[in-house]
């Protein structure tokens, strides 16, 4: 069996590697495509370095557009030459779906599978209809997504979210982490985002929340996991805070960066976090949270009028509750966030129940998502190929 895979970001590389592992456990498979180090370790010889596709933002894309366009056509030509039994595109829709379109235009018989459904349940529902013109099957991470994809004309399978397979910190790791960083008493984790723009928009507001909460809970120890690219901004952000938080910069100890982050999530009693998939990481660790986020004024104006849901927090959506307090856009104000944070600190039980339900619905305790994804692809292939 021949499988051509395309991933354009590190998250897609993780999904692709798990899928490849699952496929190899079920079939004799030959892989081709584009992937990162994890997919390469599973046996793919990447057509070109995956990080060439990891471009975000209009300003970054424009100067690289001619090169990206060449890679787009190079990838489509490689798919056509390989004549795979299935083309699997993983997230990165701007690149991946264009490749699928070029391939389908030349050879409609090549089966196409897209791994990670676009969030049409939240906004821009028309994306599913456009996808259906070039994608035969979607593998989705969230249990409520299949009806949206099927309504547009695509087969869709819920295969579980990779967060349920991520390793959690052991009690001894948590104790060692606390001792190493001198953390005493309750631990409050602050997660203001991983991009410069997020720190710029949220940093001062999160700092104000910290000051307000500490007047009621002076016993708290603070931890801020961050990325190497924004660590200097984070250090500047906390310079005038009333306490000195522990800042986890992965560049300080790269050999233990992943274990440090895992232990921090396990050690945290509560968290204040920017909106995003981090809410699922916190839920997996059993850490009650408050979510807050804001955009630039124009983006906030546009998106607020396009949104179709009343919450963006995945724990709320998957559990069908509103257990996680959320402060988005004009509601992202310290005087609103701080009382909610104190309430979560005092009464976390309802949220713990919602987090447990979320993990169950995402597949915790069941078959690994990569293996489920592999089975879903094989189940819908032509019987002669399976």
N, C-alpha and C positions, 0 to 999 in steps of 0.2 A: 504494500500500500504506500502511495506517495502523498505526502502532505506538505503544502507550502504555507509557511506562517510568516506574518509580518507584525512586529511590535515596534513602537516608536518611543516608548518611555520606560523608565525603570519599573513602574507598576505593571505595565504590559509584559515586560520581561519576566517578572515573577509569575504572572498568570500563564504565560506561554511555557515556561519551564515546567510548571506543575501539570499542565495539559500534556506536554510531551512525555513526561514521566508516566502519566495515566495511560496514554496511547501505547507506549512501549510495553506496559504490563498486560495489554490486551491483544496486541497485534504485532506482526513484524512490519516495522514502519521505516520509511526513508524520508528524512526531513530536508527541506530546503527553505531559504527565505532570509529574513532580516530579523535579527534579535540581538540581545545584549549578552553579558557574560554568563548569566544563569541559563539562558537557552543554549548558548554555545557549549556549556558544560554538559547539557543533555544530548548534544550531538548535531547542532545546526552549525553550518559554516556560513556565517553571515555574509550576505552579498556586499555589504559595506557597513561601516560602523553605525550602530543604531543611534548613537547620540547626535548624528547629523540631522535626525528628524525631531529632536527634542527642542523645538523652537516655540516660544510662546510670545504672543503679542504682535500687533501689526508692525510696530517699529522694528522689531527683530526679524520679522519674516521678509519684509520688502527687500532689503539688500541681499538676502539669500534665496530669493524666489527663483532666479534662473537655475541655480544649482539644485534646488528642491524639485524643480520641474524636470530636470534631467534624471534625477533619482526616481521620480515618479514613473517616467516612461521606461527607464532601465528595469525597474521592479516589475512592471506590467509585462514587459517583453520576456523577463525571466520566468514569470508564471506561465505564459503561453508556451514557451519553449519546454518547460518541465512537464506540461500536461498532467498536473496532479489530480488525484482523486478528489481532493478538496482543498480549497484555499481558505485559510483561517486568518482573518484580520482581527487584531487585538487592540481595542480602544483607538486612540489617535485618529478620530474619524476624518479630520481634514485631509490626511494623507491616505489612510487605508481605504476609505470609500471611493476615493478617486481612482485608486488602483483597481478596485473591484469593477468600477464603471468601465475602465479601459479594457479590462479582461473580458467582461460580459459582451462588450461591443464587438469583439473579435471572435469569441468562442463562448456562446451562451451556455453550452453544456457543462462547463466547469462549475462545480458546486461551490457556493460561497457561504461561509459562516462568519458572522461577526460576534466577537466575544466582548461583552459589556454593552448593554442597551443604553441608548441616549436617554436622558431623564425627561422624556416627553410628558411624563405625568406631572412635571413641575412647570415646564414652559416649552414653547416652540413645538407643539404637537406635530406640525407638518414635517418634521425631520423623519418620522417613522415612514410616512408615505414616500418620501424621496429615497430612503434606504431600501424600501421594498422593490424598487426597480432594479437593484443590483445585488441584493442580499437574499439568499434562500432561507437561512436559519439564523436565529439570534440565540446566544447563550447569555442569560441575564443573572445578575448577582442578587437581585432583590425579589422576594416572592410575589409581590403585587405587579410586577412588570409584564408578564406574558400576555395578558389581555390586550394591552396597548399595542404590542408588536403584532399579535395575531389579527387584530382589527385592521391593521395596515396591509395584511396579506402575507406575512412571514411566519414560518414555523418558529416557535420559541420555547426554550426549555430553561426553567430555573435550575441552576446547578450549584447554588450555595455561594456564600461570600468567603473569600480567602481569609478574612479576619478570624474565622472560627478555627482555622488550622494553625494560627500563629502561637508560638510558644509563650507561655505566661511565666512570670517570675516565681521561683520557689521561695518558701518562707525564709530559708537561710540566705538566699540572694538578697532579699529585701532587708534583712537584718544587717548584712554586711554593707549594703548600700547606705543605710542610715548611719551606721558607725563610721564609715569612711568619710561621710560629709558632715558629721556632727549634728545630725537631725534629731532633735528632741521634741517630744510632744506631737500633736497632730500635724500632718503634712498637707499643705495646700499647693496644688500644682497650677501654674499659670501657663497657658498656651496661646500666645498672641498671634500665631501664624508663622509661616515659613518664608514668606516673600517680603521684600522691602516695603512694598506699598501697604501691606497689612500692618506691619509694625508702625509705619507712619500714621495710618488712620486709627489704629486701635491702641497704640502704646500709651498715650497720655490718658485715655479713658480707662484702660485697665489699671493704670497706676492710681487713678482716683478711686476706683473700686477697692483696690488694696488698702488704701488709707482709711476708707470708710469702714471696711470689714475689721481691720486691725484695732480700731477703737473699741470694738466689741469683743474681739478675740485676739488679744495681744500674745497669746500662747502659741500662735501658729508659726510653723517653719515653712518657708516658701522654696519651691523648686521650679525652674524654668528649663525644660528641654528645648533646644533650638538647633539650628543648622549652622554650619560654618560660615555660610554666606551672609547671614544676618546677625551673627553673634556680636559683632562690634556695635551694631545698632541696639541690641538688647542690653548690652552693658551700659550704654549711654542712657537708655530708657530708665534703668533702675537706679541710676546714680543718686537720685534725690528721694528714693523710697525710704520709709521709716525703718525698714529692715534690709539686711543684705541677703537676697535670695541665692540659692545654689544654682548657678547657670551651667547647664550641661552642654558644652561645646564639643561636638564630635571630633574636632581637629586637635583637641587637647590630648585625648587618649584614643586614637582611632582603633586601636586593637580591642578596646572594650566598649566602644561607643554603642553598639547595638544592645549589649547586655546592660549598660547603664540606663538606657532609655526604658528597656523592659522593666528593670528594677524600680525606676522612678514611677512608672505607671502602677506597679504593684504596691509601692510604698504610699502613694497618695491616698489620703482619706477623701478628698474632694478636688474638683478641678473647675477652673474658669477657662473656657476655650473658645477660640475663633471657630466659626462654623466650618464644617467639612467632614470628611470621613473619620477624622480624629474622634468624633462622637462614638463611632463603632469600636475604635481601639480602647477608649475609656470603658465602654460597656463590657468589652471582653475581659478587661481587668477588674471589673466590678467597682469602678470609681464613679460615684455620683457627680453630676456636673451641672453647670450653667453655661449656655451657649450665647455668644454675642458676636455681631458682625456688622460691618458697614462698608459701603462702596463709595466711590466718588459720586458727587451729586447727580450728574447726568446719567450715569449707569444705574444709580438707585432709582431715579425717576422712570427710566425705561423698563427695568426689570420688574419694578413693583406693579406695573400695569400689565405685564405679561404673565406673572405668576398665577398658577391655577390651584395652589395649595396654601393652607394657612400655617404651615410649618416647614422648615427646611431641614430640621434635625432628623436624621435617619432613624434614631431610636424611637422617636415619636411616631414616625410613619410606619415602621415595621411592626411596632407593638400596638399600633392603633390606639395610642394614648397621647396625652400631651403632658407626660410626667416630667419631661426635661424643660425647665424654663428657658425661653429663647427670646433674645432681644436683638432684632434685626432692623437695619436702616434707621429711621427716625426714632425708634425705640431703644437704640444702642446708647443709653445714657446712664452714667454711673449712679445717679440717684434712684434709678429703677433696678439696676443690676445688683447693687450691693444688698438691698433687703432680700432679694430672691436668693442670693448666695447664702446669706445667713439662715434663711428658712430651710434650704437644702442641707446645710450643716446640722441643723437641729432635727430635721425630719426626713431622712433619706430613704425610708423603707419603700414608699410607693415607687420611687424611681428604681430602686434595686429590683423590684418585681418586674418593671417594664424592661430593664436591661436583660434580665434572665430570659424573659419571653422573646426578646429580640434575638438573642443568641440562639435560642432553640429554633426560631423560625428561619434563621440564616443557615442552619444546618449543623449546629454544634452537636457532637456525639454521633453523627452519621458518617457516611462515606466522605472522603476528602473531596473538596470541590474540583480539583484537577482531574480526579478519576471520574467523577460524575459528569464533568464536561466531556471527557473522552467517550464515555458511554453514550451521551446524548448525540454526539457527532456520528458515531458508528451506527446508532439505531436508525438514523434517517438517511444513511447512504444507500445506494443501490445494493440489493442483496448480493450481487456478484462481487462487490468490493469489500463487504464486511469481513 
